[in-house]
């Protein structure tokens, strides 16, 4: 059984959504629910994928949906990711050119501070 642990932290100038575990067909609805809630509350969302072990098309779909939702509200959804296992599906689908992808949490938070 796959598990996804989601932690939401308020880190000026963004809301940080930290994921740990597998982001797949079974766990993607949990992330969708979380993103709907935080996107309604904040303009800039940073999703930290550093502790994600597996990402499939359902997970990608939720991230894209979150990005669209954020942008329609004048905000942004950015990713933190360095793992090849997670970056590969983003690169294969071309989503690495759609999302802003940061090499670490600190870099992501610094980029929004300017």
Backbone torsions as a table, in degrees:
resi	resn	phi	psi	omega
1	UNK	NA	135.9	179.1
2	UNK	-88.0	151.7	179.8
3	UNK	-136.8	144.2	175.6
4	UNK	-130.8	125.3	176.6
5	UNK	-105.6	127.5	-178.2
6	UNK	-118.0	126.6	176.5
7	UNK	-121.8	132.9	178.3
8	UNK	-112.3	126.7	179.9
9	UNK	-128.4	137.5	175.1
10	UNK	-87.4	113.5	-179.9
11	UNK	-128.6	101.9	179.3
12	UNK	-52.7	132.2	9.8
13	UNK	-101.4	32.0	-175.3
14	UNK	-144.5	168.9	166.8
15	UNK	-102.0	127.1	-176.7
16	UNK	-100.9	124.1	176.6
17	UNK	-111.3	110.1	-176.1
18	UNK	-101.4	126.0	-178.8
19	UNK	-110.6	142.5	176.0
20	UNK	-139.7	124.4	179.1
21	UNK	120.3	-147.7	-177.9
22	UNK	-102.1	132.4	175.1
23	UNK	-107.8	96.7	-174.4
24	UNK	-141.5	-169.0	-176.1
25	UNK	-55.0	-37.2	-178.1
26	UNK	-76.7	-33.6	-173.6
27	UNK	-100.9	-15.7	-177.0
28	UNK	-55.3	-39.1	179.1
29	UNK	-58.9	-31.6	177.0
30	UNK	-63.4	-42.4	179.7
31	UNK	-68.5	-39.9	178.7
32	UNK	-57.3	-47.0	-179.7
33	UNK	-60.2	-43.2	179.6
34	UNK	-64.4	-46.7	-178.0
35	UNK	-63.9	-39.9	178.1
36	UNK	-57.6	-42.8	-178.9
37	UNK	-67.4	-50.2	-174.6
38	UNK	-75.3	-31.1	179.1
39	UNK	-67.1	-33.4	177.1
40	UNK	-66.8	-22.4	-175.0
41	UNK	-100.2	-18.2	-169.5
42	UNK	-146.6	146.0	-177.7
43	UNK	-82.0	-29.4	-176.1
44	UNK	-122.8	120.2	-178.7
45	UNK	-117.2	133.0	173.6
46	UNK	-117.1	119.8	178.9
47	UNK	-100.6	116.0	-178.6
48	UNK	-90.3	111.7	-178.3
49	UNK	-101.8	11.8	-174.3
50	UNK	-59.8	-32.4	-178.0
51	UNK	-102.8	17.2	176.2
52	UNK	-85.3	127.6	-178.0
53	UNK	-90.3	-27.4	-174.3
54	UNK	-148.8	137.1	179.4
55	UNK	-134.8	122.9	177.9
56	UNK	-115.2	-173.5	-175.3
57	UNK	-63.9	-31.1	177.6
58	UNK	-65.9	-42.0	176.9
59	UNK	-63.9	-42.5	176.9
60	UNK	-59.7	-41.8	-179.8
61	UNK	-61.5	-39.3	178.7
62	UNK	-66.7	-41.3	178.9
63	UNK	-64.1	-42.1	178.4
64	UNK	-64.6	-42.7	177.5
65	UNK	-60.9	-39.9	177.3
66	UNK	-64.3	-40.6	178.6
67	UNK	-62.4	-45.9	179.5
68	UNK	-62.4	-43.4	-179.8
69	UNK	-62.2	-44.3	-179.9
70	UNK	-62.9	-44.8	-177.1
71	UNK	-67.3	-33.2	178.0
72	UNK	-68.4	-17.9	177.7
73	UNK	-103.0	16.2	177.7
74	UNK	76.9	14.9	-177.9
75	UNK	-110.5	-160.7	-178.2
76	UNK	-150.3	149.6	173.6
77	UNK	-124.0	119.9	-177.1
78	UNK	-119.2	159.9	-177.0
79	UNK	-118.1	149.8	168.7
80	UNK	-114.3	120.0	-175.7
81	UNK	-161.7	130.9	173.1
82	UNK	-130.0	-10.4	-177.1
83	UNK	-72.3	127.7	178.1
84	UNK	-59.7	-35.7	-179.6
85	UNK	-64.7	-27.6	179.8
86	UNK	-95.8	-35.7	179.2
87	UNK	-68.4	-34.6	-176.2
88	UNK	-55.8	-50.8	178.1
89	UNK	-63.4	-31.2	176.9
90	UNK	-66.5	-40.4	180.0
91	UNK	-70.7	-44.1	-178.6
92	UNK	-59.4	-38.7	-177.8
93	UNK	-86.7	-5.6	-178.0
94	UNK	80.8	3.8	-178.0
95	UNK	-72.6	-14.8	175.7
96	UNK	-66.5	-17.1	176.9
97	UNK	-96.2	-8.8	-179.7
98	UNK	-94.7	-43.3	-179.7
99	UNK	-88.9	149.4	165.0
100	UNK	-82.0	121.3	-178.1
101	UNK	-115.8	122.2	-178.1
102	UNK	-100.8	149.8	-180.0
103	UNK	-80.0	-3.9	178.7
104	UNK	-173.7	163.0	-178.1
105	UNK	-61.4	-44.5	-178.9
106	UNK	-62.0	-42.0	178.6
107	UNK	-61.0	-41.4	179.7
108	UNK	-63.4	-45.1	-178.2
109	UNK	-70.2	-37.0	176.4
110	UNK	-63.8	-39.6	-176.3
111	UNK	-64.7	-29.9	179.7
112	UNK	-84.8	-11.4	-177.4
113	UNK	-80.6	-17.5	-176.3
114	UNK	-81.9	NA	NA
